[in-house]
């Protein structure tokens, strides 16, 4: 096993495009680290740099105490699981898993022992004579994982391995990957754009945006205390409501620091007011514009009464005229379209950010 450390890692392509802009973070020995962010944020590029499949423009990558900038991929003691499985179609499951070990010149008895053990762990024993075309998507992904396991690497790298699976199978495989990593106690770095996948898998969450790290931390800490409005809107579904702290809201929240420019509140922390409105926290009147019933809960989309909706995009709050507001209501009871609702939130559930959205304001609210 080994830790993985990145120090001021940069990647600049010909023409001057900077895909990775000075990334620093460390993954401890045996930890499961997830890189999450929107498409094009640089997370897969960063993973490929750790693997040695992309060159590094500047900075250092260290695996197990050894700087690997100039080390070939095959010599980094890592194993990578790809999005498209990358199996050899003409080979059996057994041979797909054994191929890399044979190339290393490993003895046949040791190869067989490793393949059989990986097949047992992944419940592939009955499929070793099959070829990839005879397997389901989930089975192919397990073979790809088996090929990584037999190498007994210091670090596992996963590049969106579940994105080609259907929703039900994705959930099942997510659980299997986490159980497998805990059982093997091997360091893992995992890339995904799915924030639910990231939250449920990670020991350490690295939220990326436009080639930079926005926040690093335990998943629930990142959710509870987002460092920027980008993180606040990306982590959580539906995303956090972000409203400009206009004069009417600033008056209502008299304790808000002067430097605060944006107010955030999660949909689950907004409740429909019952009776007398609360004298502290947040109180809003909204007009219902859309409703989504998803079984155990209902999402209500509205806009502040008398205001035009200004949807939040990529963590940028609406303009001073107000923004779209989302409320998460337990159960299937929902208001009518066009209905006016009074909603409120307790002060401890509110988040404040600087006007540019780049800094969380401490010392008030959540």
HUHU-V635690 format. One record per residue. N is the residue number from 1. RES is the residue in one small letter. D_FIRST is the distance of its C-alpha to the first C-alpha in whole Angstrom. Layout:
[[N | RES | D_FIRST] [N | RES | D_FIRST]]
//
This chain:
[[1 | x | 0] [2 | x | 4] [3 | x | 7] [4 | x | 10] [5 | x | 13] [6 | x | 17] [7 | x | 20] [8 | x | 23] [9 | x | 22] [10 | x | 26] [11 | x | 27] [12 | x | 31] [13 | x | 32] [14 | x | 35] [15 | x | 38] [16 | x | 37] [17 | x | 35] [18 | x | 32] [19 | x | 29] [20 | x | 26] [21 | x | 28] [22 | x | 26] [23 | x | 23] [24 | x | 21] [25 | x | 18] [26 | x | 14] [27 | x | 12] [28 | x | 10] [29 | x | 6] [30 | x | 7] [31 | x | 10] [32 | x | 12] [33 | x | 14] [34 | x | 17] [35 | x | 20] [36 | x | 23] [37 | x | 27] [38 | x | 30] [39 | x | 30] [40 | x | 30] [41 | x | 28] [42 | x | 26] [43 | x | 23] [44 | x | 22] [45 | x | 23] [46 | x | 20] [47 | x | 18] [48 | x | 19] [49 | x | 19] [50 | x | 15] [51 | x | 16] [52 | x | 18] [53 | x | 21] [54 | x | 23] [55 | x | 24] [56 | x | 23] [57 | x | 27] [58 | x | 26] [59 | x | 23] [60 | x | 19] [61 | x | 16] [62 | x | 13] [63 | x | 10] [64 | x | 7] [65 | x | 11] [66 | x | 13] [67 | x | 16] [68 | x | 16] [69 | x | 19] [70 | x | 21] [71 | x | 18] [72 | x | 19] [73 | x | 17] [74 | x | 16] [75 | x | 15] [76 | x | 12] [77 | x | 10] [78 | x | 10] [79 | x | 12] [80 | x | 15] [81 | x | 17] [82 | x | 21] [83 | x | 24] [84 | x | 26] [85 | x | 24] [86 | x | 25] [87 | x | 25] [88 | x | 28] [89 | x | 31] [90 | x | 33] [91 | x | 30] [92 | x | 29] [93 | x | 26] [94 | x | 25] [95 | x | 26] [96 | x | 24] [97 | x | 21] [98 | x | 21] [99 | x | 23] [100 | x | 19] [101 | x | 19] [102 | x | 22] [103 | x | 22] [104 | x | 20] [105 | x | 22] [106 | x | 21] [107 | x | 23] [108 | x | 25] [109 | x | 24] [110 | x | 20] [111 | x | 20] [112 | x | 23] [113 | x | 20] [114 | x | 17] [115 | x | 20] [116 | x | 22] [117 | x | 19] [118 | x | 18] [119 | x | 21] [120 | x | 22] [121 | x | 19] [122 | x | 20] [123 | x | 24] [124 | x | 25] [125 | x | 26] [126 | x | 30] [127 | x | 29] [128 | x | 28] [129 | x | 31] [130 | x | 32] [131 | x | 31] [132 | x | 30] [133 | x | 34] [134 | x | 34] [135 | x | 31] [136 | x | 31] [137 | x | 29] [138 | x | 27] [139 | x | 26] [140 | x | 26] [141 | x | 23] [142 | x | 21] [143 | x | 22] [144 | x | 20] [145 | x | 17] [146 | x | 17] [147 | x | 17] [148 | x | 14] [149 | x | 13] [150 | x | 14] [151 | x | 12] [152 | x | 9] [153 | x | 7] [154 | x | 4] [155 | x | 7] [156 | x | 10] [157 | x | 13] [158 | x | 16] [159 | x | 20] [160 | x | 22] [161 | x | 22] [162 | x | 24] [163 | x | 27] [164 | x | 29] [165 | x | 29] [166 | x | 32] [167 | x | 32] [168 | x | 32] [169 | x | 29] [170 | x | 27] [171 | x | 27] [172 | x | 26] [173 | x | 23] [174 | x | 22] [175 | x | 22] [176 | x | 20] [177 | x | 17] [178 | x | 17] [179 | x | 17] [180 | x | 15] [181 | x | 12] [182 | x | 12] [183 | x | 13] [184 | x | 10] [185 | x | 8] [186 | x | 6] [187 | x | 6] [188 | x | 10] [189 | x | 13] [190 | x | 16] [191 | x | 20] [192 | x | 23] [193 | x | 26] [194 | x | 27] [195 | x | 27] [196 | x | 27] [197 | x | 24] [198 | x | 22] [199 | x | 23] [200 | x | 22] [201 | x | 19] [202 | x | 18] [203 | x | 16] [204 | x | 17] [205 | x | 20] [206 | x | 21] [207 | x | 24] [208 | x | 26] [209 | x | 29] [210 | x | 31] [211 | x | 28] [212 | x | 27] [213 | x | 25] [214 | x | 28] [215 | x | 25] [216 | x | 22] [217 | x | 21] [218 | x | 21] [219 | x | 23] [220 | x | 26] [221 | x | 26] [222 | x | 27] [223 | x | 29] [224 | x | 31] [225 | x | 31] [226 | x | 31] [227 | x | 31] [228 | x | 33] [229 | x | 36] [230 | x | 34] [231 | x | 31] [232 | x | 33] [233 | x | 35] [234 | x | 32] [235 | x | 30] [236 | x | 32] [237 | x | 34] [238 | x | 37] [239 | x | 36] [240 | x | 38] [241 | x | 41] [242 | x | 42] [243 | x | 45] [244 | x | 47] [245 | x | 48] [246 | x | 52] [247 | x | 55] [248 | x | 55] [249 | x | 52] [250 | x | 52] [251 | x | 55] [252 | x | 53] [253 | x | 50] [254 | x | 52] [255 | x | 49] [256 | x | 47] [257 | x | 46] [258 | x | 48] [259 | x | 46] [260 | x | 44] [261 | x | 45] [262 | x | 43] [263 | x | 43] [264 | x | 41] [265 | x | 41] [266 | x | 39] [267 | x | 41] [268 | x | 40] [269 | x | 41] [270 | x | 45] [271 | x | 47] [272 | x | 51] [273 | x | 53] [274 | x | 55] [275 | x | 59] [276 | x | 59] [277 | x | 56] [278 | x | 54] [279 | x | 55] [280 | x | 51] [281 | x | 48] [282 | x | 49] [283 | x | 52] [284 | x | 52] [285 | x | 55] [286 | x | 54] [287 | x | 55] [288 | x | 53] [289 | x | 53] [290 | x | 50] [291 | x | 49] [292 | x | 46] [293 | x | 46] [294 | x | 42] [295 | x | 43] [296 | x | 42] [297 | x | 42] [298 | x | 45] [299 | x | 44] [300 | x | 47] [301 | x | 47] [302 | x | 50] [303 | x | 52] [304 | x | 53] [305 | x | 57] [306 | x | 59] [307 | x | 56] [308 | x | 55] [309 | x | 51] [310 | x | 49] [311 | x | 46] [312 | x | 42] [313 | x | 40] [314 | x | 37] [315 | x | 37] [316 | x | 41] [317 | x | 43] [318 | x | 47] [319 | x | 50] [320 | x | 52] [321 | x | 54] [322 | x | 51] [323 | x | 48] [324 | x | 47] [325 | x | 46] [326 | x | 44] [327 | x | 44] [328 | x | 42] [329 | x | 45] [330 | x | 44] [331 | x | 46] [332 | x | 48] [333 | x | 51] [334 | x | 51] [335 | x | 54] [336 | x | 56] [337 | x | 56] [338 | x | 58] [339 | x | 58] [340 | x | 58] [341 | x | 55] [342 | x | 54] [343 | x | 51] [344 | x | 49] [345 | x | 46] [346 | x | 45] [347 | x | 45] [348 | x | 41] [349 | x | 40] [350 | x | 41] [351 | x | 39] [352 | x | 41] [353 | x | 39] [354 | x | 41] [355 | x | 44] [356 | x | 41] [357 | x | 39] [358 | x | 36] [359 | x | 36] [360 | x | 36] [361 | x | 39] [362 | x | 38] [363 | x | 40] [364 | x | 42] [365 | x | 41] [366 | x | 38]]
//
